[in-house]
Amino acid sequence: MGARAEALTATGWPRGPVRIVTSPERKARKTAGNLGTLRRLPITVAERSGEIDRASTGYVPQDRHEALVDALFSKPRRSAAGWETAVAAQARVVRALGPILDRRPR
């Protein structure tokens, strides 16, 4: 189990009726799975809620990545080096989460 997930649940979080919705990203799914296991909660994966599409650049060194992220979020309607815009990513995630959040947890 992840130490961070254990520390988080030791605080009593989350409280009340909760559902865990995660992106399909590997680290997000792992964290959600750890929290779900510790709190005995089911996990829902919002398939189209992944990270911003950065396929146009592929891997870039950390300093270049940070500069692109800064550019992306400082001008959310503009693409940084061909990346999906922040506005487009937000709209995609909202569309992915809407139907899930409209349903009652099982």
One Martini backbone bead per residue (centre of mass of N, CA, C, O) as a GRO file, in nm:
protein
  106
    1MET     BB    1   0.101   0.032   0.017
    2GLY     BB    2   0.075   0.362   0.021
    3ALA     BB    3   0.199   0.596   0.231
    4ARG     BB    4   0.021   0.837   0.146
    5ALA     BB    5  -0.251   0.697   0.169
    6GLU     BB    6  -0.225   0.621   0.464
    7ALA     BB    7  -0.188   0.910   0.575
    8LEU     BB    8  -0.454   1.020   0.468
    9THR     BB    9  -0.648   0.815   0.612
   10ALA     BB   10  -0.547   0.880   0.906
   11THR     BB   11  -0.709   1.165   0.903
   12GLY     BB   12  -1.011   1.068   0.779
   13TRP     BB   13  -0.975   1.070   0.486
   14PRO     BB   14  -1.258   1.051   0.381
   15ARG     BB   15  -1.569   1.185   0.447
   16GLY     BB   16  -1.828   1.023   0.409
   17PRO     BB   17  -1.976   1.001   0.126
   18VAL     BB   18  -1.788   0.824  -0.126
   19ARG     BB   19  -1.605   0.865  -0.431
   20ILE     BB   20  -1.380   0.728  -0.674
   21VAL     BB   21  -1.222   0.924  -0.925
   22THR     BB   22  -1.023   0.846  -1.215
   23SER     BB   23  -0.778   0.838  -1.407
   24PRO     BB   24  -0.588   0.636  -1.637
   25GLU     BB   25  -0.347   0.694  -1.499
   26ARG     BB   26  -0.125   0.514  -1.333
   27LYS     BB   27  -0.088   0.685  -1.069
   28ALA     BB   28  -0.387   0.743  -1.020
   29ARG     BB   29  -0.482   0.448  -0.998
   30LYS     BB   30  -0.302   0.370  -0.764
   31THR     BB   31  -0.404   0.575  -0.559
   32ALA     BB   32  -0.702   0.499  -0.577
   33GLY     BB   33  -0.663   0.204  -0.496
   34ASN     BB   34  -0.548   0.257  -0.217
   35LEU     BB   35  -0.786   0.420  -0.108
   36GLY     BB   36  -1.005   0.210  -0.164
   37THR     BB   37  -0.890  -0.010   0.015
   38LEU     BB   38  -0.873   0.148   0.286
   39ARG     BB   39  -1.199   0.250   0.247
   40ARG     BB   40  -1.383   0.060   0.089
   41LEU     BB   41  -1.384   0.167  -0.222
   42PRO     BB   42  -1.481   0.232  -0.520
   43ILE     BB   43  -1.370   0.252  -0.860
   44THR     BB   44  -1.359   0.512  -1.109
   45VAL     BB   45  -1.298   0.543  -1.454
   46ALA     BB   46  -1.209   0.825  -1.650
   47GLU     BB   47  -1.105   0.771  -1.958
   48ARG     BB   48  -1.105   1.098  -2.071
   49SER     BB   49  -0.907   1.225  -1.810
   50GLY     BB   50  -0.639   1.275  -1.895
   51GLU     BB   51  -0.385   1.416  -1.989
   52ILE     BB   52  -0.232   1.624  -2.165
   53ASP     BB   53  -0.165   1.647  -2.494
   54ARG     BB   54   0.199   1.576  -2.581
   55ALA     BB   55   0.273   1.435  -2.863
   56SER     BB   56   0.427   1.661  -3.027
   57THR     BB   57   0.700   1.623  -2.829
   58GLY     BB   58   0.722   1.436  -2.626
   59TYR     BB   59   0.995   1.406  -2.477
   60VAL     BB   60   1.116   1.634  -2.227
   61PRO     BB   61   1.291   1.810  -2.046
   62GLN     BB   62   1.219   1.945  -1.748
   63ASP     BB   63   1.263   2.249  -1.820
   64ARG     BB   64   1.085   2.241  -2.075
   65HIS     BB   65   0.829   2.139  -1.946
   66GLU     BB   66   0.787   2.375  -1.748
   67ALA     BB   67   0.768   2.593  -1.968
   68LEU     BB   68   0.520   2.473  -2.112
   69VAL     BB   69   0.329   2.478  -1.872
   70ASP     BB   70   0.340   2.778  -1.822
   71ALA     BB   71   0.233   2.855  -2.103
   72LEU     BB   72  -0.034   2.701  -2.097
   73PHE     BB   73  -0.153   2.844  -1.822
   74SER     BB   74  -0.116   3.148  -1.912
   75LYS     BB   75  -0.253   3.039  -2.206
   76PRO     BB   76  -0.527   2.837  -2.231
   77ARG     BB   77  -0.597   2.894  -2.557
   78ARG     BB   78  -0.304   2.796  -2.604
   79SER     BB   79  -0.059   2.636  -2.752
   80ALA     BB   80   0.219   2.429  -2.657
   81ALA     BB   81   0.389   2.289  -2.898
   82GLY     BB   82   0.097   2.134  -2.978
   83TRP     BB   83  -0.065   2.117  -2.746
   84GLU     BB   84  -0.315   2.089  -2.571
   85THR     BB   85  -0.528   2.283  -2.444
   86ALA     BB   86  -0.653   2.374  -2.145
   87VAL     BB   87  -0.945   2.414  -2.239
   88ALA     BB   88  -0.975   2.141  -2.383
   89ALA     BB   89  -0.909   1.963  -2.140
   90GLN     BB   90  -1.134   2.060  -1.957
   91ALA     BB   91  -1.370   1.980  -2.143
   92ARG     BB   92  -1.300   1.678  -2.154
   93VAL     BB   93  -1.324   1.622  -1.849
   94VAL     BB   94  -1.614   1.715  -1.812
   95ARG     BB   95  -1.731   1.507  -2.011
   96ALA     BB   96  -1.624   1.256  -1.852
   97LEU     BB   97  -1.761   1.325  -1.564
   98GLY     BB   98  -2.061   1.384  -1.591
   99PRO     BB   99  -2.186   1.091  -1.614
  100ILE     BB  100  -2.064   0.990  -1.349
  101LEU     BB  101  -2.184   1.214  -1.151
  102ASP     BB  102  -2.490   1.150  -1.229
  103ARG     BB  103  -2.431   0.894  -1.089
  104ARG     BB  104  -2.475   0.671  -0.863
  105PRO     BB  105  -2.330   0.503  -0.642
  106ARG     BB  106  -2.272   0.152  -0.577
   0.00000   0.00000   0.00000
